[in-house]
Amino acid sequence: MIPAPFRYQRASSVDEALALVAEYGDDAKFLAGGHSLLPLMKLRLAQPEVLIDLAPLRELSYIRDAAGHIAIGALTRHHDLEQSTLLAQAVPLLAHAAGQVGDPQIRHRGTLGGSLAHGDPASDLPAVILALDATLVARGPSGQREIAAAGFFQGLFETALEPDELLVEIRVPKPAAVGWSFQKFTKRAIDWAIVGVAVQGSSVALVNMASIPVRAGAVERALASGVGPRDAAAHAAEGTSPVEDINATPEYREHLARILTGRALEEAAGRAG
């Protein structure tokens, strides 16, 4: 449980962070909240030679109304998302789901950008961002580029970010449909979800049902055809590939996906009036 030796660098600006990662290349890792990276380092599953601490970059911590979308700095902490009046009004799904992450200590330290860049399919917020059709903004030596959430998650702990890029902003469209829900099943409140479901209108995304967060396409197609919530939820496991681990078999996860999706769709319909 002792990490391998590493060098610590503290960035004071986005430009400095990008200069440091350009200098050290694949040997460097960005450190945001640290709740994902540090446990991997303790187990020596990750052994970066250089840690670039992003904590001083307060310029990347904000929640702003940007006309048709809400702009969120990548270093905005889960607690700030949970407590945001703007998010509660414009994108309540994200505010609510952020309040379900871990415990208060984790929410006061963990960041939205760190959770997304880590690319863990068992995390809550990647699926939420996927259901919201968000756009992720990365900055690198070639400038700034936008990445749709649908193409951001590419494999287990793999994203579309290049090694020399930094996630700087998440742009969340203001949903036209008011119905939303977030459901998850855990052993304990602070644990990773065994299965989770995020619903925004007729968009449905699943937590921990594949190597990446996935949209429940079969459910969305059923809803589009006029099928009711419970009947649509019966398709929740179609096209997924849940793993077997100490918490659940694939069959159990498929069962949970159907149950939770049904509950989420009914709750979203109730909120829509």
C-alpha positions in Angstrom: 0.0 0.0 0.0 3.0 2.3 -0.5 3.2 4.1 -3.9 6.4 4.0 -6.0 8.6 7.1 -5.8 7.4 10.0 -7.9 8.2 13.7 -8.5 5.7 16.3 -7.5 5.0 19.4 -9.6 2.4 22.0 -8.7 0.9 23.9 -11.7 -0.1 27.5 -11.2 -2.0 27.9 -14.5 -3.4 25.8 -17.3 -0.5 26.9 -19.6 2.0 25.7 -16.9 0.2 22.4 -16.5 0.3 21.8 -20.3 4.0 22.8 -20.4 4.8 20.3 -17.6 2.9 17.4 -19.3 4.7 18.3 -22.6 8.0 18.2 -20.8 7.5 14.8 -19.0 5.3 13.1 -21.5 3.9 9.7 -20.7 5.7 9.7 -17.4 3.4 12.3 -16.0 -0.2 12.2 -14.6 -2.5 15.1 -13.7 -3.7 15.1 -10.1 -7.2 16.6 -9.5 -9.1 15.4 -6.4 -7.0 12.3 -6.2 -9.7 9.8 -5.2 -9.2 7.7 -8.3 -5.5 8.0 -9.0 -4.0 7.8 -5.5 -5.6 4.4 -4.6 -4.2 3.0 -7.9 -0.8 4.4 -7.0 -0.9 2.8 -3.5 -1.6 -0.6 -5.2 1.1 0.2 -7.8 -1.4 -0.3 -10.6 -0.4 3.2 -11.6 3.2 4.3 -11.3 3.6 7.8 -12.8 7.1 9.3 -12.4 5.7 12.8 -12.1 2.4 14.1 -10.6 1.2 17.5 -11.8 -1.1 18.9 -9.2 -4.0 20.9 -10.6 -5.4 22.0 -7.3 -4.3 25.7 -7.6 -6.1 26.2 -10.9 -9.2 28.0 -9.5 -9.7 29.3 -13.0 -11.2 25.9 -13.8 -13.7 25.9 -11.0 -17.0 27.6 -12.0 -20.6 27.0 -13.0 -21.9 29.6 -15.5 -25.0 30.2 -17.6 -23.8 30.4 -21.2 -27.1 31.0 -23.1 -28.1 27.5 -24.5 -25.9 25.5 -22.1 -24.3 25.5 -18.6 -20.5 25.8 -18.6 -18.8 23.9 -15.8 -15.1 24.1 -15.1 -13.4 20.8 -15.0 -12.1 21.3 -11.4 -15.5 22.1 -10.0 -16.0 19.9 -7.0 -18.9 17.5 -6.5 -20.1 19.5 -3.5 -20.3 22.7 -5.6 -22.4 20.9 -8.2 -24.7 19.6 -5.6 -25.2 23.0 -3.9 -25.5 25.1 -7.1 -28.7 27.0 -7.4 -28.1 27.4 -11.1 -27.8 23.7 -11.7 -30.7 22.9 -9.5 -32.9 25.0 -11.8 -31.4 24.3 -15.2 -29.9 20.7 -14.9 -31.3 19.2 -11.7 -30.2 15.7 -12.8 -26.5 16.7 -12.5 -26.9 18.5 -9.2 -28.8 15.5 -7.7 -26.4 12.9 -9.0 -23.3 14.8 -7.7 -24.9 14.7 -4.3 -25.0 10.9 -4.5 -21.2 10.5 -5.0 -19.4 8.9 -2.1 -19.6 10.8 1.2 -19.2 14.5 2.1 -15.4 14.2 2.3 -15.2 12.8 -1.2 -17.7 15.4 -2.5 -15.6 18.2 -1.1 -12.5 17.0 -2.8 -13.5 15.1 -5.9 -13.9 17.0 -9.2 -16.2 16.6 -12.2 -13.4 16.7 -14.6 -11.3 14.2 -12.7 -14.2 11.7 -12.6 -14.8 12.0 -16.3 -11.1 11.9 -17.3 -10.6 8.8 -15.2 -13.1 6.9 -17.3 -14.4 4.4 -14.8 -17.7 2.9 -16.0 -18.7 2.3 -12.3 -18.6 6.1 -11.6 -21.9 7.9 -11.5 -21.2 11.2 -13.3 -19.9 9.8 -16.6 -23.3 8.2 -17.3 -25.1 11.4 -16.2 -23.0 13.5 -18.6 -23.7 10.9 -21.3 -27.5 11.1 -20.7 -27.3 14.9 -20.9 -25.5 14.9 -24.3 -22.8 17.1 -22.9 -19.7 18.3 -24.7 -16.3 18.1 -23.2 -13.7 20.7 -23.9 -10.0 19.8 -24.0 -7.0 22.1 -24.3 -3.6 21.0 -25.6 -0.6 22.2 -27.6 -2.7 22.5 -30.7 -5.3 24.6 -29.0 -8.8 23.8 -27.8 -11.2 21.1 -29.1 -14.7 19.9 -28.3 -15.5 16.2 -27.8 -19.1 14.9 -27.6 -19.8 12.8 -24.6 -20.9 10.0 -26.9 -17.4 9.7 -28.2 -15.4 10.6 -25.1 -15.4 7.2 -23.3 -13.5 4.7 -25.4 -12.6 1.8 -23.1 -12.0 0.8 -19.4 -10.2 3.8 -18.0 -9.7 5.1 -21.6 -11.0 8.4 -23.0 -10.6 10.5 -26.1 -8.1 12.8 -24.3 -4.6 12.8 -25.8 -1.7 12.4 -23.3 -0.8 16.1 -23.7 -4.3 17.4 -23.3 -6.2 18.7 -20.2 -9.9 18.6 -19.8 -10.9 22.2 -19.0 -14.7 22.5 -19.4 -17.9 20.5 -19.6 -20.8 22.1 -21.5 -24.2 20.7 -20.6 -27.2 21.7 -22.8 -30.2 23.0 -21.0 -32.6 20.0 -21.2 -35.9 20.7 -23.1 -37.6 17.8 -21.3 -38.1 18.4 -17.6 -38.4 14.8 -16.5 -35.3 13.3 -15.0 -34.1 10.6 -12.5 -31.0 9.0 -11.1 -31.2 5.6 -9.6 -28.4 3.4 -8.3 -27.9 0.2 -6.3 -25.0 -0.1 -3.9 -24.0 -2.3 -0.9 -23.3 0.8 1.1 -24.2 4.4 0.3 -20.5 5.3 -0.2 -19.7 2.4 -2.5 -19.5 2.3 -6.3 -22.8 1.5 -7.9 -23.3 -2.1 -8.7 -25.7 -0.7 -11.4 -27.0 2.8 -12.0 -29.3 4.6 -14.3 -29.5 8.2 -15.4 -32.6 9.5 -17.3 -33.1 12.9 -18.8 -36.4 13.0 -20.8 -36.1 10.0 -23.2 -32.3 9.7 -22.9 -31.2 6.8 -20.7 -27.6 6.0 -19.7 -26.3 3.1 -17.6 -23.6 2.9 -14.9 -21.5 -0.3 -14.7 -23.1 -2.2 -17.5 -20.1 -2.3 -19.9 -16.5 -1.3 -20.0 -17.7 2.3 -20.6 -20.8 4.2 -19.6 -23.4 3.3 -22.2 -26.7 4.7 -23.6 -29.6 2.2 -23.3 -30.4 2.4 -26.9 -33.1 -0.3 -26.9 -34.9 1.5 -24.1 -34.8 4.8 -26.0 -36.1 3.2 -29.2 -38.9 1.6 -27.2 -39.9 4.9 -25.7 -39.8 6.6 -29.1 -42.3 3.9 -30.4 -44.7 4.8 -27.6 -44.1 2.0 -25.2 -44.7 2.7 -21.5 -41.9 3.0 -18.9 -42.1 -0.5 -17.5 -42.2 -2.2 -20.9 -39.4 0.0 -22.2 -37.3 -0.9 -19.2 -37.5 -4.6 -20.0 -35.0 -3.8 -22.8 -32.4 -2.1 -20.5 -29.8 -4.9 -20.6 -29.9 -5.3 -24.4 -26.6 -4.4 -26.0 -24.7 -4.3 -22.7 -21.8 -6.4 -21.5 -21.8 -6.4 -17.7 -18.9 -8.0 -15.9 -18.8 -10.6 -13.1 -17.1 -9.6 -9.9 -17.3 -10.0 -6.2 -20.5 -7.9 -6.1 -22.6 -9.4 -8.8 -23.0 -11.8 -11.7 -23.8 -10.4 -15.2 -27.3 -11.8 -14.9 -27.9 -10.0 -11.6 -26.6 -6.7 -13.1 -29.0 -7.2 -16.1 -31.9 -7.8 -13.6 -30.9 -4.6 -11.7 -30.7 -2.6 -14.9 -34.2 -3.5 -15.8 -35.6 -2.8 -12.3 -33.7 0.5 -11.9 -34.5 1.7 -15.4 -38.2 1.1 -14.8 -38.1 3.1 -11.5 -36.1 5.9 -13.2 -38.5 6.2 -16.1 -41.5 6.3 -13.9 -40.0 8.9 -11.7 -38.9 11.0 -14.7 -42.5 10.7 -16.1 -43.9 11.9 -12.8 -41.6 14.9 -12.7 -42.6 15.8 -16.3 -46.2 15.9 -15.1 
